[in-house]
Amino acid sequence: MDRLLKIQGKRSVDSIHKELGHIMWEYVGMGRTAEGLKTGLKKMHELEKEFDENLFVPGTKEGLNVELDKAIHLRDFFTMGQLVAFDALSRNESCGGHFREEYQTEEGEAKRDDENYFYVGCWEYKGKGNEPELIKEPLEYEAIKVQTRNYKN
């Protein structure tokens, strides 16, 4: 809290939060490309630096400080956003509600790669500036048949 309050920059928490939201929407949203994800990660790192060097949080840590609370949560949003983008970049397939434009069928449908990505992935944060570690848990279905979604039939 002290570090955030001492920055005394010119950017409000809300302005940085909105910019991060635009980056996530534009580069890490439902339709994705490897190039866009890399751009999004780069922009997130640049904005995080801006957060670290030019954030302004009014008030003190004593009592209720809504802006300080938002700044603490925004710090977590940077970590989460980067992990989401990193995970999306590591999956060379389209699956679920997220569509990698490079991985689609000739009909424009999502192209899954169950041979290489049939697992639940959890990323362990390894600290700022370090790549997270992927922890995999295989998926095992007994009651349903795994199949590619087709929205055209």
Short mmCIF file of the C-alpha atoms (twelve columns), coordinates in Angstrom:
data_MODEL
# 
_entry.id   MODEL 
# 
loop_
_atom_site.group_PDB 
_atom_site.id 
_atom_site.type_symbol 
_atom_site.label_atom_id 
_atom_site.label_alt_id 
_atom_site.label_comp_id 
_atom_site.label_asym_id 
_atom_site.label_seq_id 
_atom_site.Cartn_x 
_atom_site.Cartn_y 
_atom_site.Cartn_z 
_atom_site.pdbx_PDB_model_num 
ATOM 1   C CA . MET A 1   0.000   0.000   0.000   1 
ATOM 2   C CA . ASP A 2   2.804   2.400   0.857   1 
ATOM 3   C CA . ARG A 3   4.516   1.796   -2.471  1 
ATOM 4   C CA . LEU A 4   1.306   2.472   -4.427  1 
ATOM 5   C CA . LEU A 5   0.603   5.655   -2.473  1 
ATOM 6   C CA . LYS A 6   4.179   6.943   -2.933  1 
ATOM 7   C CA . ILE A 7   4.178   6.782   -6.738  1 
ATOM 8   C CA . GLN A 8   2.294   10.101  -6.988  1 
ATOM 9   C CA . GLY A 9   2.090   10.004  -10.776 1 
ATOM 10  C CA . LYS A 10  -0.504  11.480  -13.105 1 
ATOM 11  C CA . ARG A 11  -2.636  8.438   -14.121 1 
ATOM 12  C CA . SER A 12  -5.784  7.472   -12.255 1 
ATOM 13  C CA . VAL A 13  -6.521  3.868   -11.377 1 
ATOM 14  C CA . ASP A 14  -9.646  3.995   -13.547 1 
ATOM 15  C CA . SER A 15  -7.772  5.254   -16.635 1 
ATOM 16  C CA . ILE A 16  -5.228  2.430   -16.406 1 
ATOM 17  C CA . HIS A 17  -7.959  -0.124  -15.668 1 
ATOM 18  C CA . LYS A 18  -9.915  0.955   -18.768 1 
ATOM 19  C CA . GLU A 19  -6.793  0.777   -20.932 1 
ATOM 20  C CA . LEU A 20  -6.050  -2.742  -19.663 1 
ATOM 21  C CA . GLY A 21  -9.640  -3.717  -20.476 1 
ATOM 22  C CA . HIS A 22  -9.236  -2.438  -24.041 1 
ATOM 23  C CA . ILE A 23  -6.015  -4.432  -24.463 1 
ATOM 24  C CA . MET A 24  -7.723  -7.586  -23.213 1 
ATOM 25  C CA . TRP A 25  -10.734 -7.037  -25.502 1 
ATOM 26  C CA . GLU A 26  -8.686  -6.221  -28.576 1 
ATOM 27  C CA . TYR A 27  -5.902  -8.820  -28.312 1 
ATOM 28  C CA . VAL A 28  -6.967  -11.545 -25.849 1 
ATOM 29  C CA . GLY A 29  -10.722 -11.711 -26.468 1 
ATOM 30  C CA . MET A 30  -12.840 -14.396 -28.060 1 
ATOM 31  C CA . GLY A 31  -11.134 -14.231 -31.472 1 
ATOM 32  C CA . ARG A 32  -7.368  -14.453 -31.157 1 
ATOM 33  C CA . THR A 33  -4.184  -14.772 -33.178 1 
ATOM 34  C CA . ALA A 34  -0.647  -15.540 -32.061 1 
ATOM 35  C CA . GLU A 35  0.459   -12.130 -33.337 1 
ATOM 36  C CA . GLY A 36  -2.355  -10.377 -31.466 1 
ATOM 37  C CA . LEU A 37  -1.647  -12.270 -28.244 1 
ATOM 38  C CA . LYS A 38  2.042   -11.312 -28.433 1 
ATOM 39  C CA . THR A 39  1.057   -7.691  -29.054 1 
ATOM 40  C CA . GLY A 40  -1.372  -7.834  -26.136 1 
ATOM 41  C CA . LEU A 41  1.309   -9.195  -23.805 1 
ATOM 42  C CA . LYS A 42  3.723   -6.465  -24.904 1 
ATOM 43  C CA . LYS A 43  1.095   -3.770  -24.344 1 
ATOM 44  C CA . MET A 44  0.200   -5.210  -20.931 1 
ATOM 45  C CA . HIS A 45  3.865   -5.120  -19.868 1 
ATOM 46  C CA . GLU A 46  4.164   -1.512  -21.060 1 
ATOM 47  C CA . LEU A 47  0.983   -0.514  -19.233 1 
ATOM 48  C CA . GLU A 48  2.112   -2.318  -16.094 1 
ATOM 49  C CA . LYS A 49  5.302   -0.234  -16.178 1 
ATOM 50  C CA . GLU A 50  3.122   2.875   -16.508 1 
ATOM 51  C CA . PHE A 51  1.123   1.632   -13.489 1 
ATOM 52  C CA . ASP A 52  4.333   1.153   -11.481 1 
ATOM 53  C CA . GLU A 53  5.767   4.560   -12.393 1 
ATOM 54  C CA . ASN A 54  2.874   6.940   -13.086 1 
ATOM 55  C CA . LEU A 55  -0.081  5.839   -10.934 1 
ATOM 56  C CA . PHE A 56  -1.797  8.378   -8.716  1 
ATOM 57  C CA . VAL A 57  -3.757  7.130   -5.718  1 
ATOM 58  C CA . PRO A 58  -5.244  9.957   -3.634  1 
ATOM 59  C CA . GLY A 59  -5.646  9.722   0.117   1 
ATOM 60  C CA . THR A 60  -3.940  7.559   2.717   1 
ATOM 61  C CA . LYS A 61  -3.976  3.950   3.843   1 
ATOM 62  C CA . GLU A 62  -5.795  4.834   7.053   1 
ATOM 63  C CA . GLY A 63  -9.539  4.316   6.909   1 
ATOM 64  C CA . LEU A 64  -11.522 3.608   3.757   1 
ATOM 65  C CA . ASN A 65  -9.690  4.410   0.521   1 
ATOM 66  C CA . VAL A 66  -11.634 3.104   -2.461  1 
ATOM 67  C CA . GLU A 67  -8.963  4.195   -4.955  1 
ATOM 68  C CA . LEU A 68  -6.257  2.317   -3.055  1 
ATOM 69  C CA . ASP A 69  -8.466  -0.770  -2.956  1 
ATOM 70  C CA . LYS A 70  -9.015  -0.521  -6.727  1 
ATOM 71  C CA . ALA A 71  -5.257  -0.120  -7.302  1 
ATOM 72  C CA . ILE A 72  -4.521  -3.287  -5.311  1 
ATOM 73  C CA . HIS A 73  -7.061  -5.230  -7.386  1 
ATOM 74  C CA . LEU A 74  -5.728  -3.736  -10.620 1 
ATOM 75  C CA . ARG A 75  -2.276  -5.044  -9.744  1 
ATOM 76  C CA . ASP A 76  -3.840  -8.546  -9.665  1 
ATOM 77  C CA . PHE A 77  -5.630  -7.922  -12.982 1 
ATOM 78  C CA . PHE A 78  -2.265  -7.407  -14.696 1 
ATOM 79  C CA . THR A 79  -1.064  -10.785 -13.447 1 
ATOM 80  C CA . MET A 80  -4.306  -12.503 -14.439 1 
ATOM 81  C CA . GLY A 81  -4.479  -10.866 -17.863 1 
ATOM 82  C CA . GLN A 82  -0.924  -11.874 -18.659 1 
ATOM 83  C CA . LEU A 83  -1.566  -15.456 -17.559 1 
ATOM 84  C CA . VAL A 84  -4.693  -15.673 -19.729 1 
ATOM 85  C CA . ALA A 85  -2.765  -14.366 -22.759 1 
ATOM 86  C CA . PHE A 86  0.183   -16.650 -22.050 1 
ATOM 87  C CA . ASP A 87  -2.133  -19.676 -21.825 1 
ATOM 88  C CA . ALA A 88  -3.925  -18.748 -25.052 1 
ATOM 89  C CA . LEU A 89  -0.592  -18.342 -26.826 1 
ATOM 90  C CA . SER A 90  0.558   -21.773 -25.637 1 
ATOM 91  C CA . ARG A 91  -2.496  -23.543 -27.132 1 
ATOM 92  C CA . ASN A 92  -2.203  -24.010 -30.863 1 
ATOM 93  C CA . GLU A 93  -5.874  -24.846 -31.295 1 
ATOM 94  C CA . SER A 94  -9.347  -23.402 -31.039 1 
ATOM 95  C CA . CYS A 95  -11.401 -24.714 -28.147 1 
ATOM 96  C CA . GLY A 96  -14.287 -23.801 -25.922 1 
ATOM 97  C CA . GLY A 97  -15.469 -20.256 -26.405 1 
ATOM 98  C CA . HIS A 98  -12.099 -19.000 -27.630 1 
ATOM 99  C CA . PHE A 99  -11.154 -19.032 -31.274 1 
ATOM 100 C CA . ARG A 100 -7.580  -18.993 -32.529 1 
ATOM 101 C CA . GLU A 101 -8.004  -17.739 -36.065 1 
ATOM 102 C CA . GLU A 102 -5.022  -19.767 -37.258 1 
ATOM 103 C CA . TYR A 103 -6.757  -22.988 -36.153 1 
ATOM 104 C CA . GLN A 104 -10.049 -23.390 -37.973 1 
ATOM 105 C CA . THR A 105 -11.567 -25.859 -40.383 1 
ATOM 106 C CA . GLU A 106 -12.199 -25.034 -44.028 1 
ATOM 107 C CA . GLU A 107 -15.797 -24.280 -42.988 1 
ATOM 108 C CA . GLY A 108 -14.600 -21.700 -40.457 1 
ATOM 109 C CA . GLU A 109 -15.318 -23.854 -37.399 1 
ATOM 110 C CA . ALA A 110 -13.017 -24.244 -34.381 1 
ATOM 111 C CA . LYS A 111 -10.258 -26.783 -34.987 1 
ATOM 112 C CA . ARG A 112 -9.376  -28.651 -31.804 1 
ATOM 113 C CA . ASP A 113 -6.198  -30.597 -31.162 1 
ATOM 114 C CA . ASP A 114 -7.157  -33.159 -28.523 1 
ATOM 115 C CA . GLU A 115 -3.970  -35.139 -29.144 1 
ATOM 116 C CA . ASN A 116 -1.821  -32.318 -27.745 1 
ATOM 117 C CA . TYR A 117 -4.180  -30.239 -25.588 1 
ATOM 118 C CA . PHE A 118 -6.628  -32.605 -23.911 1 
ATOM 119 C CA . TYR A 119 -5.914  -31.418 -20.380 1 
ATOM 120 C CA . VAL A 120 -6.824  -28.805 -17.829 1 
ATOM 121 C CA . GLY A 121 -3.988  -26.329 -17.557 1 
ATOM 122 C CA . CYS A 122 -3.091  -24.379 -14.461 1 
ATOM 123 C CA . TRP A 123 -0.326  -21.798 -14.563 1 
ATOM 124 C CA . GLU A 124 1.827   -21.268 -11.504 1 
ATOM 125 C CA . TYR A 125 2.944   -17.664 -11.142 1 
ATOM 126 C CA . LYS A 126 6.726   -17.468 -10.754 1 
ATOM 127 C CA . GLY A 127 7.076   -13.772 -10.012 1 
ATOM 128 C CA . LYS A 128 7.145   -10.618 -12.064 1 
ATOM 129 C CA . GLY A 129 9.335   -10.955 -15.140 1 
ATOM 130 C CA . ASN A 130 9.442   -14.767 -15.017 1 
ATOM 131 C CA . GLU A 131 7.486   -17.162 -17.213 1 
ATOM 132 C CA . PRO A 132 4.782   -19.090 -15.359 1 
ATOM 133 C CA . GLU A 133 4.966   -22.879 -15.076 1 
ATOM 134 C CA . LEU A 134 2.298   -25.015 -16.738 1 
ATOM 135 C CA . ILE A 135 0.784   -27.750 -14.603 1 
ATOM 136 C CA . LYS A 136 -1.352  -30.232 -16.564 1 
ATOM 137 C CA . GLU A 137 -4.141  -32.514 -15.420 1 
ATOM 138 C CA . PRO A 138 -5.503  -34.929 -18.038 1 
ATOM 139 C CA . LEU A 139 -9.203  -34.829 -18.839 1 
ATOM 140 C CA . GLU A 140 -11.137 -38.062 -18.392 1 
ATOM 141 C CA . TYR A 141 -14.731 -38.274 -19.586 1 
ATOM 142 C CA . GLU A 142 -16.898 -41.307 -18.887 1 
ATOM 143 C CA . ALA A 143 -20.454 -40.110 -19.476 1 
ATOM 144 C CA . ILE A 144 -20.071 -37.941 -22.576 1 
ATOM 145 C CA . LYS A 145 -18.535 -38.267 -26.005 1 
ATOM 146 C CA . VAL A 146 -15.898 -35.631 -26.732 1 
ATOM 147 C CA . GLN A 147 -16.528 -34.020 -30.102 1 
ATOM 148 C CA . THR A 148 -15.904 -30.822 -32.013 1 
ATOM 149 C CA . ARG A 149 -18.711 -28.277 -31.904 1 
ATOM 150 C CA . ASN A 150 -20.371 -27.505 -35.199 1 
ATOM 151 C CA . TYR A 151 -22.644 -24.474 -35.301 1 
ATOM 152 C CA . LYS A 152 -23.549 -24.801 -38.979 1 
ATOM 153 C CA . ASN A 153 -25.507 -28.090 -38.743 1 
# 
